[in-house]
Amino acid sequence: MKAVLQPDKHSLKLTLSKQPVPVPIYPKDVLVKAHATSPVKGALDWAVWFPDFIPKDKIPVPGQDIAGTVISIPINSDFKASNKVYA
């Protein structure tokens, strides 16, 4: 998958890179294929303002808005694969 990353938490520079598709970790996780997202200026500062918020072994993926399609759901989910969602 493609991901916009912020390799240096002290820089506003973003890079587009290829990353592995995430695997749901928790029983209620829903996996969504993003069709659109928007990095926001405030999110670019999260790694500096909240250093414990982002795991040390992860590169920040800025932004919190997303629109996409559900591709993986847990058992007994209110979602269905192929649902169009936004958050």
Secondary structure, 3 states (H helix, E strand, C coil): CEEEECCCCCCCCCEEEECCCCCCCCCCCCEEEEEEEECCHHHHCHHHHCCCCCCCCCCCCCCCEEEEEEEECCCCCCCCCCCEEEC
